[in-house]
């Protein structure tokens, strides 16, 4: 798998990437992330474990000299852990000037999803009574795609991955 650089450089490029979502799978479910949040897609590098972290934070990776937390989205969502294979990859995302890697089973493709094809997230809360990580539900043909809110994944009150206070 070749590294894919998706870093947005200017406003024109940002406009071209509007309404585009990188789709990936966790098990049989397909999820999407707003492509403007993504800086790269990488083969899964060596992960260095860090003690006393939530189970979904697998550790940190060294990406071109920058140390980045690596989060297994399967575990973050309460999905059964799976051994990593040659299709497992890490999506590098930026949120509020912080960078994090999201480990997924497989990246599929980029979909353009028009705003009128996107519905609001479900109004229910998860088993612990907390808000879901879903930004919206997108209709693509006969399928429904789950679009994730990266900021909620990273900044959930109970399991904050990045502490922005300095």
Phi and psi in radians as a Rosetta constraint file:
Dihedral C 1 N 2 CA 2 C 2 CIRCULARHARMONIC -1.454 0.35
Dihedral N 2 CA 2 C 2 N 3 CIRCULARHARMONIC 2.562 0.35
Dihedral C 2 N 3 CA 3 C 3 CIRCULARHARMONIC -1.158 0.35
Dihedral N 3 CA 3 C 3 N 4 CIRCULARHARMONIC 2.467 0.35
Dihedral C 3 N 4 CA 4 C 4 CIRCULARHARMONIC -2.031 0.35
Dihedral N 4 CA 4 C 4 N 5 CIRCULARHARMONIC 2.130 0.35
Dihedral C 4 N 5 CA 5 C 5 CIRCULARHARMONIC -1.704 0.35
Dihedral N 5 CA 5 C 5 N 6 CIRCULARHARMONIC 2.059 0.35
Dihedral C 5 N 6 CA 6 C 6 CIRCULARHARMONIC -2.000 0.35
Dihedral N 6 CA 6 C 6 N 7 CIRCULARHARMONIC 0.308 0.35
Dihedral C 6 N 7 CA 7 C 7 CIRCULARHARMONIC -1.069 0.35
Dihedral N 7 CA 7 C 7 N 8 CIRCULARHARMONIC 2.222 0.35
Dihedral C 7 N 8 CA 8 C 8 CIRCULARHARMONIC -1.476 0.35
Dihedral N 8 CA 8 C 8 N 9 CIRCULARHARMONIC 2.181 0.35
Dihedral C 8 N 9 CA 9 C 9 CIRCULARHARMONIC -1.657 0.35
Dihedral N 9 CA 9 C 9 N 10 CIRCULARHARMONIC -0.670 0.35
Dihedral C 9 N 10 CA 10 C 10 CIRCULARHARMONIC -2.564 0.35
Dihedral N 10 CA 10 C 10 N 11 CIRCULARHARMONIC 3.085 0.35
Dihedral C 10 N 11 CA 11 C 11 CIRCULARHARMONIC -1.110 0.35
Dihedral N 11 CA 11 C 11 N 12 CIRCULARHARMONIC -0.645 0.35
Dihedral C 11 N 12 CA 12 C 12 CIRCULARHARMONIC -1.093 0.35
Dihedral N 12 CA 12 C 12 N 13 CIRCULARHARMONIC -0.761 0.35
Dihedral C 12 N 13 CA 13 C 13 CIRCULARHARMONIC -1.163 0.35
Dihedral N 13 CA 13 C 13 N 14 CIRCULARHARMONIC -0.663 0.35
Dihedral C 13 N 14 CA 14 C 14 CIRCULARHARMONIC -1.063 0.35
Dihedral N 14 CA 14 C 14 N 15 CIRCULARHARMONIC -0.724 0.35
Dihedral C 14 N 15 CA 15 C 15 CIRCULARHARMONIC -1.137 0.35
Dihedral N 15 CA 15 C 15 N 16 CIRCULARHARMONIC -0.682 0.35
Dihedral C 15 N 16 CA 16 C 16 CIRCULARHARMONIC -1.109 0.35
Dihedral N 16 CA 16 C 16 N 17 CIRCULARHARMONIC -0.513 0.35
Dihedral C 16 N 17 CA 17 C 17 CIRCULARHARMONIC -1.617 0.35
Dihedral N 17 CA 17 C 17 N 18 CIRCULARHARMONIC -0.027 0.35
Dihedral C 17 N 18 CA 18 C 18 CIRCULARHARMONIC -1.059 0.35
Dihedral N 18 CA 18 C 18 N 19 CIRCULARHARMONIC 2.476 0.35
Dihedral C 18 N 19 CA 19 C 19 CIRCULARHARMONIC 1.172 0.35
Dihedral N 19 CA 19 C 19 N 20 CIRCULARHARMONIC 0.328 0.35
Dihedral C 19 N 20 CA 20 C 20 CIRCULARHARMONIC -1.944 0.35
Dihedral N 20 CA 20 C 20 N 21 CIRCULARHARMONIC 2.435 0.35
Dihedral C 20 N 21 CA 21 C 21 CIRCULARHARMONIC -2.325 0.35
Dihedral N 21 CA 21 C 21 N 22 CIRCULARHARMONIC 2.335 0.35
Dihedral C 21 N 22 CA 22 C 22 CIRCULARHARMONIC -1.417 0.35
Dihedral N 22 CA 22 C 22 N 23 CIRCULARHARMONIC 2.159 0.35
Dihedral C 22 N 23 CA 23 C 23 CIRCULARHARMONIC -1.722 0.35
Dihedral N 23 CA 23 C 23 N 24 CIRCULARHARMONIC 2.469 0.35
Dihedral C 23 N 24 CA 24 C 24 CIRCULARHARMONIC -2.599 0.35
Dihedral N 24 CA 24 C 24 N 25 CIRCULARHARMONIC 2.870 0.35
Dihedral C 24 N 25 CA 25 C 25 CIRCULARHARMONIC -2.013 0.35
Dihedral N 25 CA 25 C 25 N 26 CIRCULARHARMONIC 2.532 0.35
Dihedral C 25 N 26 CA 26 C 26 CIRCULARHARMONIC -2.210 0.35
Dihedral N 26 CA 26 C 26 N 27 CIRCULARHARMONIC 1.855 0.35
Dihedral C 26 N 27 CA 27 C 27 CIRCULARHARMONIC 1.157 0.35
Dihedral N 27 CA 27 C 27 N 28 CIRCULARHARMONIC -2.271 0.35
Dihedral C 27 N 28 CA 28 C 28 CIRCULARHARMONIC -1.615 0.35
Dihedral N 28 CA 28 C 28 N 29 CIRCULARHARMONIC -0.219 0.35
Dihedral C 28 N 29 CA 29 C 29 CIRCULARHARMONIC -1.464 0.35
Dihedral N 29 CA 29 C 29 N 30 CIRCULARHARMONIC 2.489 0.35
Dihedral C 29 N 30 CA 30 C 30 CIRCULARHARMONIC -1.900 0.35
Dihedral N 30 CA 30 C 30 N 31 CIRCULARHARMONIC 2.322 0.35
Dihedral C 30 N 31 CA 31 C 31 CIRCULARHARMONIC -2.133 0.35
Dihedral N 31 CA 31 C 31 N 32 CIRCULARHARMONIC 2.848 0.35
Dihedral C 31 N 32 CA 32 C 32 CIRCULARHARMONIC -2.385 0.35
Dihedral N 32 CA 32 C 32 N 33 CIRCULARHARMONIC 2.644 0.35
Dihedral C 32 N 33 CA 33 C 33 CIRCULARHARMONIC -2.257 0.35
Dihedral N 33 CA 33 C 33 N 34 CIRCULARHARMONIC 2.387 0.35
Dihedral C 33 N 34 CA 34 C 34 CIRCULARHARMONIC -0.922 0.35
Dihedral N 34 CA 34 C 34 N 35 CIRCULARHARMONIC 2.151 0.35
Dihedral C 34 N 35 CA 35 C 35 CIRCULARHARMONIC -1.133 0.35
Dihedral N 35 CA 35 C 35 N 36 CIRCULARHARMONIC -0.388 0.35
Dihedral C 35 N 36 CA 36 C 36 CIRCULARHARMONIC -1.218 0.35
Dihedral N 36 CA 36 C 36 N 37 CIRCULARHARMONIC -0.256 0.35
Dihedral C 36 N 37 CA 37 C 37 CIRCULARHARMONIC -1.527 0.35
Dihedral N 37 CA 37 C 37 N 38 CIRCULARHARMONIC -0.213 0.35
Dihedral C 37 N 38 CA 38 C 38 CIRCULARHARMONIC -1.702 0.35
Dihedral N 38 CA 38 C 38 N 39 CIRCULARHARMONIC 2.308 0.35
Dihedral C 38 N 39 CA 39 C 39 CIRCULARHARMONIC -1.818 0.35
Dihedral N 39 CA 39 C 39 N 40 CIRCULARHARMONIC -0.463 0.35
Dihedral C 39 N 40 CA 40 C 40 CIRCULARHARMONIC -2.914 0.35
Dihedral N 40 CA 40 C 40 N 41 CIRCULARHARMONIC 2.835 0.35
Dihedral C 40 N 41 CA 41 C 41 CIRCULARHARMONIC -2.201 0.35
Dihedral N 41 CA 41 C 41 N 42 CIRCULARHARMONIC 2.227 0.35
Dihedral C 41 N 42 CA 42 C 42 CIRCULARHARMONIC -2.236 0.35
Dihedral N 42 CA 42 C 42 N 43 CIRCULARHARMONIC 2.685 0.35
Dihedral C 42 N 43 CA 43 C 43 CIRCULARHARMONIC -1.091 0.35
Dihedral N 43 CA 43 C 43 N 44 CIRCULARHARMONIC 2.640 0.35
Dihedral C 43 N 44 CA 44 C 44 CIRCULARHARMONIC -1.187 0.35
Dihedral N 44 CA 44 C 44 N 45 CIRCULARHARMONIC 1.985 0.35
Dihedral C 44 N 45 CA 45 C 45 CIRCULARHARMONIC -1.462 0.35
Dihedral N 45 CA 45 C 45 N 46 CIRCULARHARMONIC 3.139 0.35
Dihedral C 45 N 46 CA 46 C 46 CIRCULARHARMONIC -1.136 0.35
Dihedral N 46 CA 46 C 46 N 47 CIRCULARHARMONIC 2.369 0.35
Dihedral C 46 N 47 CA 47 C 47 CIRCULARHARMONIC -1.902 0.35
Dihedral N 47 CA 47 C 47 N 48 CIRCULARHARMONIC 2.275 0.35
Dihedral C 47 N 48 CA 48 C 48 CIRCULARHARMONIC -1.682 0.35
Dihedral N 48 CA 48 C 48 N 49 CIRCULARHARMONIC 2.093 0.35
Dihedral C 48 N 49 CA 49 C 49 CIRCULARHARMONIC -1.206 0.35
Dihedral N 49 CA 49 C 49 N 50 CIRCULARHARMONIC 2.536 0.35
Dihedral C 49 N 50 CA 50 C 50 CIRCULARHARMONIC -2.112 0.35
Dihedral N 50 CA 50 C 50 N 51 CIRCULARHARMONIC 2.228 0.35
Dihedral C 50 N 51 CA 51 C 51 CIRCULARHARMONIC -1.186 0.35
Dihedral N 51 CA 51 C 51 N 52 CIRCULARHARMONIC 2.719 0.35
Dihedral C 51 N 52 CA 52 C 52 CIRCULARHARMONIC 1.063 0.35
Dihedral N 52 CA 52 C 52 N 53 CIRCULARHARMONIC 0.717 0.35
Dihedral C 52 N 53 CA 53 C 53 CIRCULARHARMONIC -1.976 0.35
Dihedral N 53 CA 53 C 53 N 54 CIRCULARHARMONIC 2.769 0.35
Dihedral C 53 N 54 CA 54 C 54 CIRCULARHARMONIC -1.001 0.35
Dihedral N 54 CA 54 C 54 N 55 CIRCULARHARMONIC 2.666 0.35
Dihedral C 54 N 55 CA 55 C 55 CIRCULARHARMONIC -1.051 0.35
Dihedral N 55 CA 55 C 55 N 56 CIRCULARHARMONIC -0.465 0.35
Dihedral C 55 N 56 CA 56 C 56 CIRCULARHARMONIC -1.374 0.35
Dihedral N 56 CA 56 C 56 N 57 CIRCULARHARMONIC -0.285 0.35
Dihedral C 56 N 57 CA 57 C 57 CIRCULARHARMONIC -1.530 0.35
Dihedral N 57 CA 57 C 57 N 58 CIRCULARHARMONIC 1.786 0.35
Dihedral C 57 N 58 CA 58 C 58 CIRCULARHARMONIC -1.303 0.35
Dihedral N 58 CA 58 C 58 N 59 CIRCULARHARMONIC -0.300 0.35
Dihedral C 58 N 59 CA 59 C 59 CIRCULARHARMONIC 2.484 0.35
Dihedral N 59 CA 59 C 59 N 60 CIRCULARHARMONIC -2.556 0.35
Dihedral C 59 N 60 CA 60 C 60 CIRCULARHARMONIC -2.261 0.35
Dihedral N 60 CA 60 C 60 N 61 CIRCULARHARMONIC 2.733 0.35
Dihedral C 60 N 61 CA 61 C 61 CIRCULARHARMONIC -2.145 0.35
Dihedral N 61 CA 61 C 61 N 62 CIRCULARHARMONIC 2.758 0.35
Dihedral C 61 N 62 CA 62 C 62 CIRCULARHARMONIC -1.815 0.35
Dihedral N 62 CA 62 C 62 N 63 CIRCULARHARMONIC 1.897 0.35
Dihedral C 62 N 63 CA 63 C 63 CIRCULARHARMONIC -1.966 0.35
Dihedral N 63 CA 63 C 63 N 64 CIRCULARHARMONIC 1.791 0.35
Dihedral C 63 N 64 CA 64 C 64 CIRCULARHARMONIC 0.881 0.35
Dihedral N 64 CA 64 C 64 N 65 CIRCULARHARMONIC 0.783 0.35
Dihedral C 64 N 65 CA 65 C 65 CIRCULARHARMONIC 1.531 0.35
Dihedral N 65 CA 65 C 65 N 66 CIRCULARHARMONIC -0.057 0.35
Dihedral C 65 N 66 CA 66 C 66 CIRCULARHARMONIC -1.882 0.35
Dihedral N 66 CA 66 C 66 N 67 CIRCULARHARMONIC 2.271 0.35
Dihedral C 66 N 67 CA 67 C 67 CIRCULARHARMONIC -1.515 0.35
Dihedral N 67 CA 67 C 67 N 68 CIRCULARHARMONIC 2.167 0.35
Dihedral C 67 N 68 CA 68 C 68 CIRCULARHARMONIC -2.239 0.35
Dihedral N 68 CA 68 C 68 N 69 CIRCULARHARMONIC 2.326 0.35
Dihedral C 68 N 69 CA 69 C 69 CIRCULARHARMONIC -1.107 0.35
Dihedral N 69 CA 69 C 69 N 70 CIRCULARHARMONIC 2.500 0.35
Dihedral C 69 N 70 CA 70 C 70 CIRCULARHARMONIC -2.024 0.35
Dihedral N 70 CA 70 C 70 N 71 CIRCULARHARMONIC 2.084 0.35
Dihedral C 70 N 71 CA 71 C 71 CIRCULARHARMONIC -1.967 0.35
Dihedral N 71 CA 71 C 71 N 72 CIRCULARHARMONIC 2.225 0.35
Dihedral C 71 N 72 CA 72 C 72 CIRCULARHARMONIC -1.474 0.35
Dihedral N 72 CA 72 C 72 N 73 CIRCULARHARMONIC 1.926 0.35
Dihedral C 72 N 73 CA 73 C 73 CIRCULARHARMONIC -1.142 0.35
Dihedral N 73 CA 73 C 73 N 74 CIRCULARHARMONIC -0.500 0.35
Dihedral C 73 N 74 CA 74 C 74 CIRCULARHARMONIC -0.999 0.35
Dihedral N 74 CA 74 C 74 N 75 CIRCULARHARMONIC -0.879 0.35
Dihedral C 74 N 75 CA 75 C 75 CIRCULARHARMONIC -1.223 0.35
Dihedral N 75 CA 75 C 75 N 76 CIRCULARHARMONIC -0.625 0.35
Dihedral C 75 N 76 CA 76 C 76 CIRCULARHARMONIC -1.041 0.35
Dihedral N 76 CA 76 C 76 N 77 CIRCULARHARMONIC -0.628 0.35
Dihedral C 76 N 77 CA 77 C 77 CIRCULARHARMONIC -1.640 0.35
Dihedral N 77 CA 77 C 77 N 78 CIRCULARHARMONIC 0.065 0.35
Dihedral C 77 N 78 CA 78 C 78 CIRCULARHARMONIC 1.325 0.35
Dihedral N 78 CA 78 C 78 N 79 CIRCULARHARMONIC 0.415 0.35
Dihedral C 78 N 79 CA 79 C 79 CIRCULARHARMONIC -1.597 0.35
Dihedral N 79 CA 79 C 79 N 80 CIRCULARHARMONIC 2.544 0.35
Dihedral C 79 N 80 CA 80 C 80 CIRCULARHARMONIC -0.967 0.35
Dihedral N 80 CA 80 C 80 N 81 CIRCULARHARMONIC 2.378 0.35
Dihedral C 80 N 81 CA 81 C 81 CIRCULARHARMONIC -1.125 0.35
Dihedral N 81 CA 81 C 81 N 82 CIRCULARHARMONIC 2.568 0.35
Dihedral C 81 N 82 CA 82 C 82 CIRCULARHARMONIC -2.306 0.35
Dihedral N 82 CA 82 C 82 N 83 CIRCULARHARMONIC 2.491 0.35
Dihedral C 82 N 83 CA 83 C 83 CIRCULARHARMONIC -1.127 0.35
Dihedral N 83 CA 83 C 83 N 84 CIRCULARHARMONIC 2.413 0.35
Dihedral C 83 N 84 CA 84 C 84 CIRCULARHARMONIC -1.235 0.35
Dihedral N 84 CA 84 C 84 N 85 CIRCULARHARMONIC 2.531 0.35
Dihedral C 84 N 85 CA 85 C 85 CIRCULARHARMONIC -2.315 0.35
Dihedral N 85 CA 85 C 85 N 86 CIRCULARHARMONIC -2.958 0.35
Dihedral C 85 N 86 CA 86 C 86 CIRCULARHARMONIC -1.242 0.35
Dihedral N 86 CA 86 C 86 N 87 CIRCULARHARMONIC -0.161 0.35
Dihedral C 86 N 87 CA 87 C 87 CIRCULARHARMONIC -1.694 0.35
Dihedral N 87 CA 87 C 87 N 88 CIRCULARHARMONIC -0.264 0.35
Dihedral C 87 N 88 CA 88 C 88 CIRCULARHARMONIC -1.125 0.35
Dihedral N 88 CA 88 C 88 N 89 CIRCULARHARMONIC 2.374 0.35
Dihedral C 88 N 89 CA 89 C 89 CIRCULARHARMONIC -2.494 0.35
Dihedral N 89 CA 89 C 89 N 90 CIRCULARHARMONIC 3.059 0.35
Dihedral C 89 N 90 CA 90 C 90 CIRCULARHARMONIC -2.181 0.35
Dihedral N 90 CA 90 C 90 N 91 CIRCULARHARMONIC 2.259 0.35
Dihedral C 90 N 91 CA 91 C 91 CIRCULARHARMONIC -1.720 0.35
Dihedral N 91 CA 91 C 91 N 92 CIRCULARHARMONIC 2.128 0.35
Dihedral C 91 N 92 CA 92 C 92 CIRCULARHARMONIC -1.599 0.35
Dihedral N 92 CA 92 C 92 N 93 CIRCULARHARMONIC 2.117 0.35
Dihedral C 92 N 93 CA 93 C 93 CIRCULARHARMONIC -2.129 0.35
Dihedral N 93 CA 93 C 93 N 94 CIRCULARHARMONIC 2.677 0.35
Dihedral C 93 N 94 CA 94 C 94 CIRCULARHARMONIC -2.084 0.35
Dihedral N 94 CA 94 C 94 N 95 CIRCULARHARMONIC 2.308 0.35
Dihedral C 94 N 95 CA 95 C 95 CIRCULARHARMONIC -2.436 0.35
Dihedral N 95 CA 95 C 95 N 96 CIRCULARHARMONIC 2.157 0.35
Dihedral C 95 N 96 CA 96 C 96 CIRCULARHARMONIC 0.852 0.35
Dihedral N 96 CA 96 C 96 N 97 CIRCULARHARMONIC 0.872 0.35
Dihedral C 96 N 97 CA 97 C 97 CIRCULARHARMONIC 1.137 0.35
Dihedral N 97 CA 97 C 97 N 98 CIRCULARHARMONIC 0.258 0.35
Dihedral C 97 N 98 CA 98 C 98 CIRCULARHARMONIC -1.981 0.35
Dihedral N 98 CA 98 C 98 N 99 CIRCULARHARMONIC 2.611 0.35
Dihedral C 98 N 99 CA 99 C 99 CIRCULARHARMONIC -2.094 0.35
Dihedral N 99 CA 99 C 99 N 100 CIRCULARHARMONIC 2.455 0.35
Dihedral C 99 N 100 CA 100 C 100 CIRCULARHARMONIC -2.573 0.35
Dihedral N 100 CA 100 C 100 N 101 CIRCULARHARMONIC 2.660 0.35
Dihedral C 100 N 101 CA 101 C 101 CIRCULARHARMONIC -1.854 0.35
Dihedral N 101 CA 101 C 101 N 102 CIRCULARHARMONIC 2.305 0.35
Dihedral C 101 N 102 CA 102 C 102 CIRCULARHARMONIC -1.908 0.35
Dihedral N 102 CA 102 C 102 N 103 CIRCULARHARMONIC 2.024 0.35
Dihedral C 102 N 103 CA 103 C 103 CIRCULARHARMONIC -1.464 0.35
Dihedral N 103 CA 103 C 103 N 104 CIRCULARHARMONIC 2.190 0.35
Dihedral C 103 N 104 CA 104 C 104 CIRCULARHARMONIC -2.262 0.35
Dihedral N 104 CA 104 C 104 N 105 CIRCULARHARMONIC 2.819 0.35
Dihedral C 104 N 105 CA 105 C 105 CIRCULARHARMONIC -1.139 0.35
Dihedral N 105 CA 105 C 105 N 106 CIRCULARHARMONIC -0.847 0.35
Dihedral C 105 N 106 CA 106 C 106 CIRCULARHARMONIC -2.838 0.35
Dihedral N 106 CA 106 C 106 N 107 CIRCULARHARMONIC 2.445 0.35
Dihedral C 106 N 107 CA 107 C 107 CIRCULARHARMONIC -1.597 0.35
Dihedral N 107 CA 107 C 107 N 108 CIRCULARHARMONIC 2.347 0.35
Dihedral C 107 N 108 CA 108 C 108 CIRCULARHARMONIC -1.764 0.35
Dihedral N 108 CA 108 C 108 N 109 CIRCULARHARMONIC -1.195 0.35
Dihedral C 108 N 109 CA 109 C 109 CIRCULARHARMONIC -2.884 0.35
Dihedral N 109 CA 109 C 109 N 110 CIRCULARHARMONIC 3.079 0.35
Dihedral C 109 N 110 CA 110 C 110 CIRCULARHARMONIC -1.730 0.35
Dihedral N 110 CA 110 C 110 N 111 CIRCULARHARMONIC 2.272 0.35
Dihedral C 110 N 111 CA 111 C 111 CIRCULARHARMONIC -1.997 0.35
Dihedral N 111 CA 111 C 111 N 112 CIRCULARHARMONIC 2.453 0.35
Dihedral C 111 N 112 CA 112 C 112 CIRCULARHARMONIC -1.611 0.35
Dihedral N 112 CA 112 C 112 N 113 CIRCULARHARMONIC 2.174 0.35
Dihedral C 112 N 113 CA 113 C 113 CIRCULARHARMONIC -2.174 0.35
Dihedral N 113 CA 113 C 113 N 114 CIRCULARHARMONIC 2.000 0.35
Dihedral C 113 N 114 CA 114 C 114 CIRCULARHARMONIC -1.175 0.35
Dihedral N 114 CA 114 C 114 N 115 CIRCULARHARMONIC 2.621 0.35
Dihedral C 114 N 115 CA 115 C 115 CIRCULARHARMONIC -1.009 0.35
Dihedral N 115 CA 115 C 115 N 116 CIRCULARHARMONIC -0.626 0.35
Dihedral C 115 N 116 CA 116 C 116 CIRCULARHARMONIC -1.289 0.35
Dihedral N 116 CA 116 C 116 N 117 CIRCULARHARMONIC -0.173 0.35
Dihedral C 116 N 117 CA 117 C 117 CIRCULARHARMONIC -1.650 0.35
Dihedral N 117 CA 117 C 117 N 118 CIRCULARHARMONIC 0.032 0.35
Dihedral C 117 N 118 CA 118 C 118 CIRCULARHARMONIC -1.875 0.35
Dihedral N 118 CA 118 C 118 N 119 CIRCULARHARMONIC 2.221 0.35
Dihedral C 118 N 119 CA 119 C 119 CIRCULARHARMONIC -1.827 0.35
Dihedral N 119 CA 119 C 119 N 120 CIRCULARHARMONIC 2.901 0.35
Dihedral C 119 N 120 CA 120 C 120 CIRCULARHARMONIC -1.213 0.35
Dihedral N 120 CA 120 C 120 N 121 CIRCULARHARMONIC 2.806 0.35
Dihedral C 120 N 121 CA 121 C 121 CIRCULARHARMONIC -1.201 0.35
Dihedral N 121 CA 121 C 121 N 122 CIRCULARHARMONIC 2.783 0.35
Dihedral C 121 N 122 CA 122 C 122 CIRCULARHARMONIC -1.044 0.35
Dihedral N 122 CA 122 C 122 N 123 CIRCULARHARMONIC 2.618 0.35
Dihedral C 122 N 123 CA 123 C 123 CIRCULARHARMONIC -1.525 0.35
Dihedral N 123 CA 123 C 123 N 124 CIRCULARHARMONIC -0.020 0.35
Dihedral C 123 N 124 CA 124 C 124 CIRCULARHARMONIC -1.474 0.35
Dihedral N 124 CA 124 C 124 N 125 CIRCULARHARMONIC 2.837 0.35
Dihedral C 124 N 125 CA 125 C 125 CIRCULARHARMONIC -1.848 0.35
Dihedral N 125 CA 125 C 125 N 126 CIRCULARHARMONIC 2.860 0.35
Dihedral C 125 N 126 CA 126 C 126 CIRCULARHARMONIC -1.336 0.35
Dihedral N 126 CA 126 C 126 N 127 CIRCULARHARMONIC -3.083 0.35
Dihedral C 126 N 127 CA 127 C 127 CIRCULARHARMONIC -1.019 0.35
Dihedral N 127 CA 127 C 127 N 128 CIRCULARHARMONIC -0.532 0.35
Dihedral C 127 N 128 CA 128 C 128 CIRCULARHARMONIC -1.529 0.35
Dihedral N 128 CA 128 C 128 N 129 CIRCULARHARMONIC 0.054 0.35
Dihedral C 128 N 129 CA 129 C 129 CIRCULARHARMONIC 1.461 0.35
Dihedral N 129 CA 129 C 129 N 130 CIRCULARHARMONIC 0.190 0.35
Dihedral C 129 N 130 CA 130 C 130 CIRCULARHARMONIC -1.701 0.35
Dihedral N 130 CA 130 C 130 N 131 CIRCULARHARMONIC 2.789 0.35
Dihedral C 130 N 131 CA 131 C 131 CIRCULARHARMONIC -1.093 0.35
Dihedral N 131 CA 131 C 131 N 132 CIRCULARHARMONIC 2.560 0.35
Dihedral C 131 N 132 CA 132 C 132 CIRCULARHARMONIC -1.297 0.35
Dihedral N 132 CA 132 C 132 N 133 CIRCULARHARMONIC 2.960 0.35
Dihedral C 132 N 133 CA 133 C 133 CIRCULARHARMONIC -1.678 0.35
Dihedral N 133 CA 133 C 133 N 134 CIRCULARHARMONIC 0.310 0.35
Dihedral C 133 N 134 CA 134 C 134 CIRCULARHARMONIC -1.642 0.35
Dihedral N 134 CA 134 C 134 N 135 CIRCULARHARMONIC 2.221 0.35
Dihedral C 134 N 135 CA 135 C 135 CIRCULARHARMONIC -1.497 0.35
Dihedral N 135 CA 135 C 135 N 136 CIRCULARHARMONIC -0.548 0.35
Dihedral C 135 N 136 CA 136 C 136 CIRCULARHARMONIC -3.136 0.35
Dihedral N 136 CA 136 C 136 N 137 CIRCULARHARMONIC 2.987 0.35
Dihedral C 136 N 137 CA 137 C 137 CIRCULARHARMONIC -2.045 0.35
Dihedral N 137 CA 137 C 137 N 138 CIRCULARHARMONIC 2.184 0.35
Dihedral C 137 N 138 CA 138 C 138 CIRCULARHARMONIC -1.887 0.35
Dihedral N 138 CA 138 C 138 N 139 CIRCULARHARMONIC 2.373 0.35
Dihedral C 138 N 139 CA 139 C 139 CIRCULARHARMONIC -1.612 0.35
Dihedral N 139 CA 139 C 139 N 140 CIRCULARHARMONIC 2.145 0.35
Dihedral C 139 N 140 CA 140 C 140 CIRCULARHARMONIC -2.281 0.35
Dihedral N 140 CA 140 C 140 N 141 CIRCULARHARMONIC 1.743 0.35
Dihedral C 140 N 141 CA 141 C 141 CIRCULARHARMONIC 1.150 0.35
Dihedral N 141 CA 141 C 141 N 142 CIRCULARHARMONIC -2.238 0.35
Dihedral C 141 N 142 CA 142 C 142 CIRCULARHARMONIC -1.595 0.35
Dihedral N 142 CA 142 C 142 N 143 CIRCULARHARMONIC -0.045 0.35
Dihedral C 142 N 143 CA 143 C 143 CIRCULARHARMONIC -1.726 0.35
Dihedral N 143 CA 143 C 143 N 144 CIRCULARHARMONIC 2.743 0.35
Dihedral C 143 N 144 CA 144 C 144 CIRCULARHARMONIC -1.986 0.35
Dihedral N 144 CA 144 C 144 N 145 CIRCULARHARMONIC 2.222 0.35
Dihedral C 144 N 145 CA 145 C 145 CIRCULARHARMONIC -1.850 0.35
Dihedral N 145 CA 145 C 145 N 146 CIRCULARHARMONIC 2.428 0.35
Dihedral C 145 N 146 CA 146 C 146 CIRCULARHARMONIC -1.622 0.35
Dihedral N 146 CA 146 C 146 N 147 CIRCULARHARMONIC 2.028 0.35
Dihedral C 146 N 147 CA 147 C 147 CIRCULARHARMONIC -1.712 0.35
Dihedral N 147 CA 147 C 147 N 148 CIRCULARHARMONIC 2.188 0.35
Dihedral C 147 N 148 CA 148 C 148 CIRCULARHARMONIC -1.632 0.35
Dihedral N 148 CA 148 C 148 N 149 CIRCULARHARMONIC 2.629 0.35
Dihedral C 148 N 149 CA 149 C 149 CIRCULARHARMONIC -1.732 0.35
Dihedral N 149 CA 149 C 149 N 150 CIRCULARHARMONIC 1.756 0.35
Dihedral C 149 N 150 CA 150 C 150 CIRCULARHARMONIC -1.032 0.35
Dihedral N 150 CA 150 C 150 N 151 CIRCULARHARMONIC -0.677 0.35
Dihedral C 150 N 151 CA 151 C 151 CIRCULARHARMONIC -1.075 0.35
Dihedral N 151 CA 151 C 151 N 152 CIRCULARHARMONIC -0.707 0.35
Dihedral C 151 N 152 CA 152 C 152 CIRCULARHARMONIC -1.183 0.35
Dihedral N 152 CA 152 C 152 N 153 CIRCULARHARMONIC -0.634 0.35
Dihedral C 152 N 153 CA 153 C 153 CIRCULARHARMONIC -1.070 0.35
Dihedral N 153 CA 153 C 153 N 154 CIRCULARHARMONIC -0.757 0.35
Dihedral C 153 N 154 CA 154 C 154 CIRCULARHARMONIC -1.419 0.35
Dihedral N 154 CA 154 C 154 N 155 CIRCULARHARMONIC -0.648 0.35
Dihedral C 154 N 155 CA 155 C 155 CIRCULARHARMONIC -1.896 0.35
Dihedral N 155 CA 155 C 155 N 156 CIRCULARHARMONIC 0.425 0.35
Dihedral C 155 N 156 CA 156 C 156 CIRCULARHARMONIC -0.958 0.35
Dihedral N 156 CA 156 C 156 N 157 CIRCULARHARMONIC 2.342 0.35
Dihedral C 156 N 157 CA 157 C 157 CIRCULARHARMONIC -0.967 0.35
Dihedral N 157 CA 157 C 157 N 158 CIRCULARHARMONIC -0.734 0.35
Dihedral C 157 N 158 CA 158 C 158 CIRCULARHARMONIC -1.319 0.35
Dihedral N 158 CA 158 C 158 N 159 CIRCULARHARMONIC -0.574 0.35
Dihedral C 158 N 159 CA 159 C 159 CIRCULARHARMONIC -2.298 0.35
Dihedral N 159 CA 159 C 159 N 160 CIRCULARHARMONIC 1.020 0.35
Dihedral C 159 N 160 CA 160 C 160 CIRCULARHARMONIC -1.137 0.35
Dihedral N 160 CA 160 C 160 N 161 CIRCULARHARMONIC 2.202 0.35
Dihedral C 160 N 161 CA 161 C 161 CIRCULARHARMONIC -1.496 0.35
Dihedral N 161 CA 161 C 161 N 162 CIRCULARHARMONIC -0.732 0.35
Dihedral C 161 N 162 CA 162 C 162 CIRCULARHARMONIC -2.031 0.35
Dihedral N 162 CA 162 C 162 N 163 CIRCULARHARMONIC 2.197 0.35
Dihedral C 162 N 163 CA 163 C 163 CIRCULARHARMONIC -1.671 0.35
Dihedral N 163 CA 163 C 163 N 164 CIRCULARHARMONIC 1.960 0.35
Dihedral C 163 N 164 CA 164 C 164 CIRCULARHARMONIC -1.424 0.35
Dihedral N 164 CA 164 C 164 N 165 CIRCULARHARMONIC -0.115 0.35
Dihedral C 164 N 165 CA 165 C 165 CIRCULARHARMONIC -1.359 0.35
Dihedral N 165 CA 165 C 165 N 166 CIRCULARHARMONIC 2.354 0.35
